[in-house]
Amino acid sequence: MTVRAGREFLAIPGPTTMPDEVLQAMHRPALDIYSNQMVELTESLLADLSKLFATKGHTYTYIANGHGAWEATLSNVLSRGDKVLVLESGRFAIGWGQAAAAMGVEVEVLRGDWRRAIRPAEVEARLKQDKDHSIKAIVAVQVDTASGAYNDIEAIGKAIKSTGHPALFMVDTVASLGCMPFEMDKWGIDVAMSGSQKGLMTPPGLSFTAAGERAREAHKKAGMRTPYWDWTFRDGEVHYHKYCGTPPEHLLFALRTALDLIFAEGLENVFTRHRLLAEATRRAVGTWAEGQWIAFNISEAEERCDTVTAVVTRNGDSAQPLVDYCREKCGVVLGRALGKSESQGFRIAHMGHVNAPMVLGTLGVIEVGLNALNIPHGKGGTEAAIEYLGESVGA
């Protein structure tokens, strides 16, 4: 017996649930790729992406997922044999570093911890040791969706600047752009990248890079530039250069609608919505954790991000029975645990197209599963989330 009907609801950190308007935007004929309409669409998207990145620099769109954008950032500013410093806080900065190593870059990992965020003081100390400036770039993620860590990119940028080190600062915003504040120029970021399938509420398949002045200067002598990713080619006067060929028109229609929805709501309102729903989720998980079976993956409350909450079992037990129950019996798909907590936890996404009914419904299903499987947990987690929202969202 189940209590589900219809399609499954995705409570996973990408691809996220999309608004109906975004899905409908793709149900239209293609444009003539040489038409003024196509040119205007591209120009409007690049301008709005610059607003999201908060940069006066150049933005670029790729037909690729986030791994493609990683390659784009690296190949446009580095040469083989250059050294990058990877700031560990989970899985994804490490993945970016692995991509760099495969491309012929020397990679050093500043070891962190899967249960905490990057420590700016540790970054500062390492850069002060690099007297000959052998490190050419520093890579970090704002939010790691595997660990659930939120990294204070502004503070890290200040730490880098305080050393006077010339390395480029490169940031992955795949799990934060359009959900949380990000100030590329203000925070001293030289290169940023993101993807379409999370906060931007668009199907997977688009990724983006943004390049500041120092990055574009480094680009002039980068030895790893290749035709598809090359910023210089994409800056060409001919429109098709923006996509290195045929534009992914229907994904662009979807993105245009998604960005319209974001700006209609207002970025500050979007950020507030994510913050409130994230805290409601944390109130529920904190209550359940009183039963001693589960815990937050990120130990310090201020280091937990506003787009995904990573939960782990305290004794290394498998969380798969709970994940399976939520999906098979109730139709809610939770994110699987990744990396060091593989199978020993789950992740609750609250990013992009998400509202109170979606989050409270997900939390309610998890609590049903905890009860049905007789898993020890503190009672009233969903109620704690409801109480928090009731106190925080005025009439």
Sequence and secondary structure as in RCSB ss.txt:
>XXXX:A:sequence
MTVRAGREFLAIPGPTTMPDEVLQAMHRPALDIYSNQMVELTESLLADLSKLFATKGHTYTYIANGHGAWEATLS
NVLSRGDKVLVLESGRFAIGWGQAAAAMGVEVEVLRGDWRRAIRPAEVEARLKQDKDHSIKAIVAVQVDTASGAY
NDIEAIGKAIKSTGHPALFMVDTVASLGCMPFEMDKWGIDVAMSGSQKGLMTPPGLSFTAAGERAREAHKKAGMR
TPYWDWTFRDGEVHYHKYCGTPPEHLLFALRTALDLIFAEGLENVFTRHRLLAEATRRAVGTWAEGQWIAFNISE
AEERCDTVTAVVTRNGDSAQPLVDYCREKCGVVLGRALGKSESQGFRIAHMGHVNAPMVLGTLGVIEVGLNALNI
PHGKGGTEAAIEYLGESVGA
>XXXX:A:secstr
     SS EEESSSS    HHHHHHTSS    TTSHHHHHHHHHHHHHHHHHHT SSEEEEEES HHHHHHHHHH
HH  TT EEEEE SSSHHHHHHHHHHHTT EEEEE   TTS   HHHHHHHHHH TT  EEEEEEESEETTTTEE
  HHHHHHHHHHHT   EEEEE TTTTTTS   TTTTT SEEEEESSSTT   SSEEEEEE HHHHHHHTT S  
 TTT HHHHTSSSGGGGGTSS  HHHHHHHHHHHHHHHHH HHHHHHHHHHHHHHHHHHHHHHGGGSSEEESSSS
GGGB SSEEEEEETT    HHHHHHHHHHH EEEEE  GGGTTSEEEEE  SS  HHHHHHHHHHHHHHHHHTT 
   S HHHHHHHHHHHHS  
